[in-house]
Amino acid sequence: MNFYDQERIKEIRENKLVEQNGKCAACGKYFKYGDKIELAHILPQRKWIIEKYGSDVIHHPMNMKATHSGDCNSDVQMSPNHTELVEAHVKAIIERILEEKR
């Protein structure tokens, strides 16, 4: 991971913490000093999913939530089998991406 990617992830993590009022998106508990905070992908970061929707969608901030590591990270993931929910989620992200490019 290059410096640009590291800084982008750091910025997304900080924005998510503010957006989520300092709470984990999965368990709802406040993060404490020393907690390992991860960015969990709502639509999982799997090779076939990236190939289908593109990395711009999968790695977009709208597809990420700040969580504790471990179970909390897995708990925010949407099952790719929920086709209607996945398609609505992806559509919202694509609309946001197009808005940002204007």
Backbone as CSV, one residue per row, in Angstrom:
resi,resn,N_x,N_y,N_z,CA_x,CA_y,CA_z,C_x,C_y,C_z
1,MET,0.849,-1.173,0.000,0.000,0.000,0.000,0.898,1.240,0.000
2,ASN,0.629,2.142,-0.913,1.469,3.335,-1.002,0.995,4.422,-0.033
3,PHE,1.753,5.492,0.036,1.468,6.580,0.969,0.084,7.179,0.716
4,TYR,-0.266,7.363,-0.569,-1.569,7.940,-0.912,-2.707,7.067,-0.360
5,ASP,-2.597,5.759,-0.550,-3.629,4.839,-0.064,-3.732,4.886,1.461
6,GLN,-2.586,4.924,2.130,-2.584,4.981,3.591,-3.266,6.251,4.094
7,GLU,-2.972,7.377,3.453,-3.576,8.646,3.856,-5.076,8.651,3.568
8,ARG,-5.481,8.076,2.453,-6.905,8.006,2.097,-7.657,7.163,3.123
9,ILE,-7.097,6.033,3.507,-7.733,5.168,4.497,-7.827,5.878,5.843
10,LYS,-6.766,6.567,6.215,-6.765,7.317,7.473,-7.877,8.379,7.458
11,GLU,-8.022,9.073,6.334,-9.049,10.112,6.217,-10.457,9.504,6.274
12,ILE,-10.663,8.397,5.585,-11.975,7.739,5.617,-12.287,7.286,7.040
13,ARG,-11.319,6.692,7.720,-11.522,6.215,9.089,-11.920,7.375,10.003
14,GLU,-11.203,8.488,9.896,-11.517,9.657,10.733,-12.915,10.189,10.431
15,ASN,-13.272,10.259,9.151,-14.607,10.732,8.770,-15.700,9.798,9.285
16,LYS,-15.455,8.507,9.214,-16.442,7.536,9.698,-16.617,7.646,11.209
17,LEU,-15.535,7.876,11.926,-15.635,8.030,13.377,-16.515,9.220,13.735
18,VAL,-16.355,10.312,13.007,-17.191,11.498,13.242,-18.636,11.185,12.856
19,GLU,-18.820,10.620,11.674,-20.155,10.281,11.156,-20.904,9.334,12.094
20,GLN,-20.186,8.413,12.721,-20.777,7.408,13.603,-20.730,7.836,15.073
21,ASN,-20.390,9.088,15.337,-20.340,9.623,16.707,-19.438,8.812,17.633
22,GLY,-18.329,8.301,17.079,-17.361,7.569,17.891,-17.794,6.175,18.287
23,LYS,-18.825,5.656,17.640,-19.343,4.326,17.985,-19.088,3.319,16.868
24,CYS,-18.940,2.081,17.263,-18.790,0.978,16.316,-20.101,0.778,15.567
25,ALA,-20.014,0.610,14.255,-21.208,0.420,13.433,-21.906,-0.904,13.715
26,ALA,-21.207,-1.865,14.270,-21.804,-3.187,14.519,-22.397,-3.293,15.920
27,CYS,-21.594,-3.035,16.941,-22.061,-3.263,18.319,-22.612,-2.000,18.982
28,GLY,-22.317,-0.837,18.411,-22.843,0.411,18.957,-22.093,0.945,20.162
29,LYS,-21.032,0.240,20.579,-20.250,0.720,21.732,-19.263,1.775,21.276
30,TYR,-18.973,2.716,22.179,-17.974,3.736,21.870,-16.595,3.097,21.751
31,PHE,-15.811,3.627,20.838,-14.420,3.197,20.751,-13.667,3.780,21.936
32,LYS,-12.772,2.984,22.499,-11.939,3.433,23.613,-10.512,3.602,23.119
33,TYR,-9.754,4.381,23.869,-8.346,4.564,23.537,-7.676,3.199,23.466
34,GLY,-6.964,2.954,22.387,-6.252,1.691,22.216,-7.022,0.649,21.417
35,ASP,-8.322,0.870,21.188,-9.087,-0.081,20.365,-8.535,-0.083,18.950
36,LYS,-8.514,-1.251,18.350,-8.139,-1.341,16.947,-9.396,-1.060,16.130
37,ILE,-9.369,0.026,15.386,-10.524,0.423,14.589,-10.278,0.022,13.145
38,GLU,-11.200,-0.745,12.608,-11.073,-1.208,11.227,-12.147,-0.574,10.358
39,LEU,-11.874,-0.499,9.073,-12.885,-0.105,8.101,-13.445,-1.384,7.501
40,ALA,-14.685,-1.663,7.814,-15.343,-2.866,7.300,-16.099,-2.520,6.025
41,HIS,-15.997,-3.386,5.052,-16.735,-3.217,3.805,-18.143,-3.795,3.979
42,ILE,-19.145,-3.001,3.650,-20.527,-3.485,3.739,-20.739,-4.574,2.695
43,LEU,-20.443,-4.251,1.452,-20.418,-5.273,0.411,-19.000,-5.818,0.420
44,PRO,-18.818,-7.083,0.740,-17.482,-7.630,0.995,-16.480,-7.417,-0.143
45,GLN,-15.258,-7.341,0.276,-14.124,-7.129,-0.623,-13.638,-8.489,-1.131
46,ARG,-14.383,-9.058,-2.057,-14.027,-10.344,-2.652,-13.666,-10.106,-4.109
47,LYS,-12.775,-10.927,-4.628,-12.304,-10.736,-6.002,-13.459,-10.689,-7.004
48,TRP,-14.371,-11.636,-6.921,-15.473,-11.679,-7.889,-16.410,-10.489,-7.727
49,ILE,-16.551,-9.976,-6.510,-17.422,-8.808,-6.286,-16.755,-7.552,-6.852
50,ILE,-15.449,-7.444,-6.662,-14.716,-6.311,-7.238,-14.778,-6.366,-8.756
51,GLU,-14.627,-7.565,-9.322,-14.715,-7.708,-10.784,-16.099,-7.329,-11.298
52,LYS,-17.132,-7.652,-10.526,-18.501,-7.370,-10.964,-18.857,-5.885,-10.848
53,TYR,-18.493,-5.247,-9.717,-18.923,-3.870,-9.459,-17.810,-2.838,-9.600
54,GLY,-16.572,-3.266,-9.575,-15.439,-2.355,-9.702,-14.905,-1.897,-8.347
55,SER,-13.621,-1.628,-8.298,-12.994,-1.242,-7.026,-13.446,0.143,-6.562
56,ASP,-13.849,1.027,-7.502,-14.342,2.344,-7.086,-15.594,2.215,-6.227
57,VAL,-16.416,1.231,-6.525,-17.636,1.004,-5.745,-17.294,0.317,-4.426
58,ILE,-16.522,-0.759,-4.492,-16.225,-1.543,-3.292,-15.418,-0.740,-2.276
59,HIS,-14.504,0.098,-2.747,-13.658,0.864,-1.831,-14.153,2.292,-1.612
60,HIS,-15.393,2.564,-1.996,-15.966,3.889,-1.779,-16.329,4.039,-0.294
61,PRO,-16.170,5.240,0.272,-16.516,5.445,1.684,-17.949,5.043,2.050
62,MET,-18.882,5.137,1.105,-20.264,4.720,1.395,-20.369,3.216,1.616
63,ASN,-19.356,2.467,1.206,-19.365,1.025,1.389,-18.539,0.605,2.599
64,MET,-18.191,1.565,3.447,-17.355,1.251,4.606,-17.955,1.796,5.890
65,LYS,-17.698,1.087,6.962,-18.102,1.498,8.305,-16.927,1.262,9.242
66,ALA,-16.801,2.099,10.251,-15.767,1.911,11.271,-16.292,0.907,12.298
67,THR,-15.461,-0.108,12.575,-15.860,-1.154,13.519,-14.675,-1.552,14.384
68,HIS,-15.003,-2.273,15.457,-13.959,-2.968,16.205,-13.478,-4.107,15.307
69,SER,-12.304,-4.621,15.590,-11.801,-5.742,14.787,-12.560,-7.019,15.146
70,GLY,-12.395,-8.022,14.323,-12.992,-9.327,14.602,-14.455,-9.418,14.225
71,ASP,-15.262,-9.894,15.187,-16.683,-10.138,14.911,-17.423,-8.896,14.444
72,CYS,-17.117,-7.740,15.021,-17.813,-6.514,14.621,-17.581,-6.223,13.146
73,ASN,-16.365,-6.474,12.683,-16.056,-6.229,11.279,-16.937,-7.113,10.394
74,SER,-17.054,-8.383,10.736,-17.857,-9.307,9.928,-19.347,-9.003,10.009
75,ASP,-19.785,-8.451,11.137,-21.212,-8.226,11.349,-21.811,-7.164,10.437
76,VAL,-20.994,-6.259,9.891,-21.557,-5.218,9.024,-21.639,-5.663,7.569
77,GLN,-21.043,-6.792,7.248,-21.030,-7.236,5.851,-22.401,-7.691,5.390
78,MET,-22.748,-7.242,4.207,-23.994,-7.621,3.554,-23.724,-8.885,2.746
79,SER,-24.627,-9.826,2.815,-24.469,-11.036,2.012,-24.706,-10.708,0.546
80,PRO,-23.776,-11.076,-0.325,-23.979,-10.852,-1.761,-25.206,-11.588,-2.301
81,ASN,-25.744,-12.523,-1.531,-26.922,-13.281,-1.960,-28.215,-12.460,-1.876
82,HIS,-28.191,-11.352,-1.132,-29.362,-10.481,-1.028,-29.355,-9.516,-2.211
83,THR,-29.671,-10.046,-3.366,-29.521,-9.348,-4.639,-30.168,-7.966,-4.653
84,GLU,-31.403,-7.847,-4.195,-32.094,-6.554,-4.245,-31.396,-5.515,-3.372
85,LEU,-30.996,-5.912,-2.173,-30.291,-4.986,-1.279,-28.942,-4.587,-1.858
86,VAL,-28.231,-5.556,-2.398,-26.919,-5.287,-2.991,-27.062,-4.313,-4.153
87,GLU,-28.009,-4.572,-5.038,-28.195,-3.706,-6.204,-28.569,-2.285,-5.794
88,ALA,-29.416,-2.125,-4.781,-29.796,-0.790,-4.297,-28.589,-0.085,-3.690
89,HIS,-27.796,-0.818,-2.937,-26.590,-0.264,-2.304,-25.598,0.192,-3.373
90,VAL,-25.346,-0.658,-4.346,-24.408,-0.342,-5.430,-24.916,0.853,-6.234
91,LYS,-26.203,0.891,-6.518,-26.780,2.001,-7.274,-26.564,3.335,-6.538
92,ALA,-26.767,3.344,-5.229,-26.560,4.562,-4.433,-25.103,5.012,-4.487
93,ILE,-24.178,4.065,-4.415,-22.754,4.406,-4.477,-22.398,4.956,-5.856
94,ILE,-22.888,4.320,-6.904,-22.591,4.790,-8.261,-23.148,6.196,-8.469
95,GLU,-24.347,6.449,-7.971,-24.914,7.804,-8.082,-24.030,8.826,-7.368
96,ARG,-23.524,8.463,-6.193,-22.634,9.357,-5.430,-21.340,9.596,-6.193
97,ILE,-20.774,8.541,-6.769,-19.528,8.673,-7.542,-19.741,9.624,-8.707
98,LEU,-20.850,9.460,-9.416,-21.139,10.342,-10.555,-21.337,11.788,-10.098
99,GLU,-21.993,11.972,-8.953,-22.162,13.314,-8.392,-20.811,13.947,-8.072
100,GLU,-19.931,13.178,-7.473,-18.611,13.684,-7.074,-17.783,14.090,-8.290
101,LYS,-17.994,13.433,-9.417,-17.215,13.732,-10.614,-17.713,14.972,-11.338
102,ARG,-18.904,15.444,-11.002,-19.456,16.643,-11.662,-18.799,17.890,-11.175
